[in-house]
Amino acid sequence: MKVIKSIIVVLIFFLIISCNSNSQYFSNAGFIHGTIYHITYESNNGVDLKNEIEKCMHNFDTSLSTYDPNSIISRVNNNDTNVVLDYHFKTVFKKAYEVSEKTQGAFDITVAPLVNAWGFGFEKIKNVDSAFIDSILQYVGYQKVELNNNKIIKQNPNIMLDANAIAKGYSVDVVCDFLNEKGVENYLVEIGGEIRAKGVNKNNQFWKIGIDKPIEDTTLSSREIEDVVYLKNQAVATSGNYRQFYIKDGVKYSHTINPKTGFPVTHSLLSASVFCDDCMTADAYATAFMVLGLEKSIAIVKSTPKLEAYFIYSNKKGEFENYYTHNIKKMIIGLNN
């Protein structure tokens, strides 16, 4: 009887091996959502899923891209009464509202007029001054729009939505959901710097990701790594003012706009990397934290379950310093590993 059981165990073992014999890791890269993506995954049957993955991402653009005049969000902004909201739009809108409530409006999906005014959005407006900002602040405020019976209700037709501070993270989640449906157990999905990982890499190790030093460089040619961490079935999104900014008349204007003041933020927090289960949530909080600054952001992280963060800020001497939550400390492996 023991011999028979041993034979059965051996047969099952070889059956499992044979089922996985076609397993193969693929690395795909390309251009989507106005940025670059990199996706690495283990395909159980050895089939490259790149075409299907890109189809998912292009379908996503038809919902939430403000650069596509026919997308759902563009039609909402143009007050198209015939627009039909899809699952993607409603999912992002609900999450945006949730994070806005938690951060007391530091994250605000109605920030589009301000982002456009400062030249970081889908429209460009010049000659910005305090009077002009005051004139458009009346159209900003997440509580001025609501989702009701599958329709977006605005208090004023001039209100416009901008999902760019949350959409890339959600796009990562959409790709991950697709890979999960395909039975993929091991993957790393990165779109424009927002990342989510599951399982292990081809060396059977947890995925390693780098946290950038906040070095001011819009060309990405001076990238340096501040730390390396293991990403264990988690997502991470980073926001900072060291890549997207411009200097006009000797003044630096960052792409992070405070929805309440209408002006680009200026404080000591240089970079916020947020870790949690899904990338959409991480993306939204990373943006909110860059608006709030270090102390308020730390307070929110401490009061929000399953939220972890790695902050890089400037001290009084202008030197970089780090603050990270307790669980992040366990994930750090250093630059030499």
C-alpha distance (Angstrom), angle and dihedral (degrees) to the residues before:
residue distance angle dihedral
M1 . . .
K2 3.83 . .
V3 3.80 89.5 .
I4 3.81 91.3 52.7
K5 3.81 91.2 49.0
S6 3.81 90.3 50.0
I7 3.79 91.1 50.9
I8 3.81 90.8 49.8
V9 3.82 90.9 50.4
V10 3.81 91.2 49.9
L11 3.81 91.8 48.0
I12 3.80 91.4 50.2
F13 3.80 89.7 48.8
F14 3.81 93.1 52.5
L15 3.81 90.3 43.9
I16 3.80 89.6 56.5
I17 3.80 91.1 47.2
S18 3.80 91.8 49.4
C19 3.81 91.5 48.9
N20 3.80 89.8 54.4
S21 3.81 96.1 40.9
N22 3.81 91.2 100.6
S23 3.79 93.1 50.9
Q24 3.80 112.7 128.1
Y25 3.79 137.2 171.1
F26 3.80 116.4 -126.8
S27 3.80 129.3 -167.9
N28 3.80 116.2 -156.4
A29 3.80 127.2 -176.1
G30 3.77 135.6 175.5
F31 3.79 147.8 124.6
I32 3.81 122.7 -69.7
H33 3.82 138.8 148.5
G34 3.82 88.8 13.8
T35 3.80 91.7 -59.7
I36 3.81 143.1 73.7
Y37 3.80 125.2 -88.3
H38 3.82 132.4 -160.1
I39 3.80 121.6 -169.2
T40 3.80 126.5 178.9
Y41 3.79 121.0 -177.6
E42 3.78 144.2 154.3
S43 3.79 111.3 -113.3
N44 3.79 109.1 -154.3
N45 3.79 94.1 -151.9
G46 3.79 97.3 36.4
V47 3.81 93.5 -109.2
D48 3.81 119.7 141.7
L49 3.81 107.8 -128.2
K50 3.81 97.0 -168.0
N51 3.81 96.8 115.9
E52 3.79 92.9 49.6
I53 3.81 91.7 45.5
E54 3.79 92.0 51.8
K55 3.79 90.2 48.0
C56 3.82 88.6 56.8
M57 3.78 91.2 51.2
H58 3.81 94.6 46.5
N59 3.81 90.4 49.9
F60 3.78 87.3 52.3
D61 3.82 90.3 56.4
T62 3.80 91.0 57.6
S63 3.78 87.0 63.1
L64 3.81 108.1 38.6
S65 3.79 110.9 15.0
T66 3.81 111.5 114.7
Y67 3.81 87.3 -166.4
D68 3.80 91.5 64.4
P69 3.82 107.8 77.5
N70 3.80 90.5 -157.1
S71 3.80 97.2 49.8
I72 3.78 120.0 113.9
I73 3.80 93.8 -110.8
S74 3.82 91.3 49.6
R75 3.79 90.6 50.8
V76 3.81 90.0 49.1
N77 3.81 89.2 51.4
N78 3.79 89.5 50.7
N79 3.82 90.9 50.3
D80 3.80 94.1 -117.0
T81 3.81 103.1 177.4
N82 3.81 91.7 -161.7
V83 3.79 96.5 58.5
V84 3.81 115.6 122.0
L85 3.79 115.0 -148.4
D86 3.80 115.3 -133.3
Y87 3.81 131.5 -151.9
H88 3.83 93.5 -94.2
F89 3.79 94.3 53.4
K90 3.80 94.2 46.8
T91 3.81 92.7 46.1
V92 3.80 92.7 52.9
F93 3.81 93.6 43.1
K94 3.81 92.5 52.6
K95 3.81 93.0 47.6
A96 3.80 90.9 47.0
Y97 3.80 90.6 53.7
E98 3.82 91.1 47.7
V99 3.82 93.0 52.8
S100 3.81 91.6 43.2
E101 3.80 89.5 56.4
K102 3.80 92.6 47.5
T103 3.82 93.4 48.1
Q104 3.83 96.1 40.1
G105 3.78 92.4 -116.7
A106 3.80 99.6 -44.5
F107 3.78 85.5 122.9
D108 3.80 109.9 51.5
I109 3.80 127.4 168.7
T110 3.84 90.6 -161.9
V111 3.81 91.5 66.6
A112 3.84 91.8 104.1
P113 3.84 97.4 107.6
L114 3.81 90.5 52.9
V115 3.79 94.7 44.8
N116 3.80 89.2 50.2
A117 3.79 92.5 46.6
W118 3.79 91.8 56.3
G119 3.81 92.8 47.0
F120 3.81 99.4 -108.1
G121 3.81 99.8 104.4
F122 3.77 141.5 63.8
E123 3.82 91.5 -72.0
K124 3.79 130.2 43.8
I125 3.79 124.1 -141.6
K126 3.79 122.3 -179.2
N127 3.79 135.1 -154.7
V128 3.80 96.8 44.0
D129 3.80 116.2 -172.6
S130 3.81 137.3 158.7
A131 3.78 93.4 -91.3
F132 3.78 92.2 53.2
I133 3.82 92.6 47.5
D134 3.81 90.0 49.9
S135 3.79 89.7 52.4
I136 3.82 93.6 57.2
L137 3.81 99.4 38.2
Q138 3.80 87.3 83.1
Y139 3.82 87.2 70.5
V140 3.81 94.7 51.6
G141 3.80 125.2 85.5
Y142 3.81 130.6 97.7
Q143 3.82 90.5 -134.2
K144 3.81 89.7 62.0
V145 3.82 91.9 72.9
E146 3.78 131.7 51.0
L147 3.77 140.6 -179.6
N148 3.79 107.9 -122.8
N149 3.81 125.7 167.6
N150 3.81 91.2 -18.1
K151 3.79 91.2 -53.0
I152 3.80 131.2 107.6
I153 3.80 109.8 -126.5
K154 3.82 115.6 -159.9
Q155 3.77 126.4 -165.8
N156 3.79 87.7 -145.2
P157 3.82 128.8 21.1
N158 3.83 90.3 -134.4
I159 3.81 90.4 67.8
M160 3.80 111.6 109.3
L161 3.79 131.9 -171.3
D162 3.80 127.9 -133.9
A163 3.81 116.8 -171.8
N164 3.81 97.0 175.7
A165 3.81 92.3 109.0
I166 3.81 91.1 60.2
A167 3.81 106.9 18.9
K168 3.82 99.0 79.3
G169 3.78 90.1 53.7
Y170 3.78 90.9 48.9
S171 3.81 90.7 47.9
V172 3.80 87.6 57.7
D173 3.81 88.8 53.2
V174 3.82 91.4 49.0
V175 3.82 90.6 55.4
C176 3.81 90.9 45.7
D177 3.80 90.8 51.0
F178 3.80 88.9 52.2
L179 3.82 91.8 50.5
N180 3.80 90.3 47.8
E181 3.80 89.8 52.9
K182 3.80 88.4 52.8
G183 3.79 89.8 54.7
V184 3.80 94.4 -110.5
E185 3.80 109.3 159.6
N186 3.80 100.4 -179.8
Y187 3.78 124.5 48.9
L188 3.79 148.0 127.8
V189 3.79 118.2 -151.8
E190 3.81 120.4 -168.8
I191 3.80 124.9 176.6
G192 3.79 117.6 175.2
G193 3.80 91.9 -24.8
E194 3.82 97.0 -47.7
I195 3.79 110.5 118.7
R196 3.78 142.8 -169.5
A197 3.79 126.3 177.7
K198 3.77 138.3 -171.0
G199 3.79 131.0 -173.2
V200 3.80 120.3 -19.9
N201 3.79 141.6 -45.1
K202 3.82 126.0 -109.4
N203 3.82 89.4 -81.4
N204 3.80 89.4 58.8
Q205 3.81 91.7 -112.3
F206 3.77 130.2 124.0
W207 3.79 112.1 -94.8
K208 3.81 116.6 -89.7
I209 3.79 121.0 -144.0
G210 3.79 131.3 -177.9
I211 3.79 127.9 -131.1
D212 3.80 110.4 -144.0
K213 3.76 125.6 -128.1
P214 3.82 107.0 -117.7
I215 3.79 94.5 -113.7
E216 3.79 112.8 161.3
D217 3.80 106.8 -115.0
T218 3.79 126.6 131.3
T219 3.84 91.7 -170.7
L220 3.85 95.6 60.0
S221 3.82 88.4 -133.2
S222 3.82 95.0 119.3
R223 3.78 100.0 53.0
E224 3.81 116.1 155.6
I225 3.80 128.3 175.0
E226 3.79 120.1 -122.3
D227 3.81 96.6 -173.2
V228 3.79 143.0 -12.4
V229 3.78 122.0 -134.7
Y230 3.79 137.5 -179.5
L231 3.79 113.6 -114.3
K232 3.80 108.9 -148.7
N233 3.82 111.6 -172.0
Q234 3.79 90.3 -42.0
A235 3.78 143.2 114.9
V236 3.79 128.6 -128.2
A237 3.79 131.1 -168.4
T238 3.78 126.4 -176.4
S239 3.77 129.9 -156.7
G240 3.79 126.4 -174.7
N241 3.77 143.7 147.2
Y242 3.79 97.3 -126.6
R243 3.83 98.1 88.3
Q244 3.79 107.2 35.0
F245 3.78 111.7 49.5
Y246 3.77 141.5 98.5
I247 3.78 135.4 -150.0
K248 3.79 120.1 -132.8
D249 3.81 123.8 176.8
G250 3.79 88.8 -11.3
V251 3.82 94.1 -54.2
K252 3.81 122.7 116.6
Y253 3.81 115.8 -136.0
S254 3.81 115.8 -166.0
H255 3.80 125.2 -155.9
T256 3.82 93.1 -122.1
I257 3.80 106.8 95.0
N258 3.79 123.5 -166.9
P259 3.84 104.1 -130.2
K260 3.80 91.5 -151.4
T261 3.80 100.4 50.1
G262 3.80 96.8 28.4
F263 3.82 92.0 -135.2
P264 3.83 133.3 107.1
V265 3.79 112.0 -91.6
T266 3.80 122.6 -102.7
H267 3.79 116.9 -170.1
S268 3.80 142.0 111.4
L269 3.81 97.9 -87.3
L270 3.81 106.6 101.5
S271 3.80 103.3 171.0
A272 3.80 136.9 13.4
S273 3.80 121.1 -166.3
V274 3.80 112.9 -174.1
F275 3.81 124.2 -163.9
C276 3.81 125.5 -162.4
D277 3.80 142.4 126.1
D278 3.81 97.5 -75.6
C279 3.78 131.4 34.5
M280 3.80 96.8 -136.1
T281 3.81 91.5 63.6
A282 3.80 91.9 43.4
D283 3.81 91.4 50.8
A284 3.80 94.5 51.1
Y285 3.81 94.7 46.9
A286 3.82 92.4 46.4
T287 3.81 89.0 57.8
A288 3.81 92.9 44.9
F289 3.80 91.6 50.6
M290 3.80 91.7 54.1
V291 3.80 87.1 56.1
L292 3.81 95.1 45.5
G293 3.79 100.7 44.8
L294 3.79 129.9 -137.3
E295 3.81 106.7 -56.2
K296 3.80 98.0 45.0
S297 3.80 90.6 44.2
I298 3.80 92.6 52.9
A299 3.81 89.4 51.9
I300 3.81 92.0 53.0
V301 3.80 93.4 47.2
K302 3.79 90.7 51.8
S303 3.81 91.6 51.0
T304 3.82 97.2 44.8
P305 3.82 118.1 80.0
K306 3.83 117.8 -130.7
L307 3.80 92.1 12.9
E308 3.81 118.9 122.2
A309 3.79 130.0 174.3
Y310 3.79 145.0 -167.6
F311 3.82 112.6 -157.9
I312 3.79 127.6 -169.5
Y313 3.79 115.4 -164.4
S314 3.78 140.9 166.7
N315 3.81 119.2 -109.4
K316 3.80 125.5 -147.6
K317 3.80 90.3 -83.8
G318 3.79 91.8 53.9
E319 3.81 92.4 -108.8
F320 3.82 125.0 137.4
E321 3.79 117.0 -105.0
N322 3.81 130.8 176.9
Y323 3.75 135.4 -138.2
Y324 3.79 120.9 -176.7
T325 3.77 135.6 167.7
H326 3.79 123.0 -105.6
N327 3.80 97.0 -100.9
I328 3.81 91.9 49.9
K329 3.80 88.5 58.6
K330 3.81 88.2 62.6
M331 3.82 90.7 53.1
I332 3.80 98.4 51.1
I333 3.81 113.3 105.3
G334 3.80 98.8 169.9
L335 3.78 134.4 -125.1
N336 3.81 96.1 -73.8
N337 3.81 97.7 59.6
